[in-house]
């Protein structure tokens, strides 16, 4: 279920002709980020989510 919301958002944007953007969630809202920003801008990492990723990678 967690991936359904951003997944549907992404499909709807693709059908609508959007390209060169990355879909994601910010503050529980689905958003598009220009691909250049998603690739090249420095982003902070949520320490809690990093811990979750480390645990799931075991």
N, C-alpha and C positions, 0 to 999 in steps of 0.2 A: 504494500500500500504506500510506503514512503516514496517510492520512485514513481508512482502513478501520477501524482500532481505535476511534477516537473516534466515527466515524460509526455503527458497530454499537452502541456503548454508548448513543449518543443515541437511536437507534431503539428499542432495548430499553426505555429509560426512558420514552419517549413511549407505547409500547404498554402499559407498566405503569401509566400514568396520571399520570406526573410532568409538572408544568407549572410555570411561573414560575421556571425555572432555566436556567442556561447550562451546557453541557457543555464540558469542556476537559481538558487534561492538566496535572498537577502532579507533578513527579518521576517521569515515566513511568507514572503511574497516572491512569486516567480518573476524573474527579470531577465533581460537580454543584456549582455555586455559585448561591446565591439570586440571582435577577435584579436585585434592588435593589443587592446588593453588586457585581455585575458592572458595573452602570451607574454607580453613584455613588462607590464606594470608589476612592481613589487607588492606583494600581499602579505599580510600578517597571518599567522597560523593560530587557530584556536587551540590552546594547550589541551583542552579536554578532548577535542576531536583527534588530536595527535595521539593521545593516550589510547583512545578507542581504536585507532588504526593499528597501533603497536600491539594491542591485545588481540585483535582479530587476525593479525599476521602470524601469530604463533602457530 
